[in-house]
Amino acid sequence: MTSPSTDVLDKPLDSGTGNGPEMFHYVRKAKIAESAVMGNYVVALCGETFPVTKSAKPGSPVCPACERIFKQLPLGKD
């Protein structure tokens, strides 16, 4: 059995002020293009669901829950 491949995607966390930092989430790579084109929602490792609207840049803040779960996953082939 192979482990799921993931990539970092965005899902801004609502800080209530509208000025808060955007957090990026880990989701399955296979769902990124489909979501971007079709508008389907993706499910992050932490359970958040959202449509893909943009991709993370190096150094972007990552959801702490997604990062913790991702580090516990076995290395994948992808």
ABEGO torsion letter per residue (X at the ends): XBBBBBBBBBBBBBAGAGABBBBBBBBBAAAAAAAAAAGBBBBBAAGBBBBBABBBBBGBBBBAAAAAAAAABBBBAX
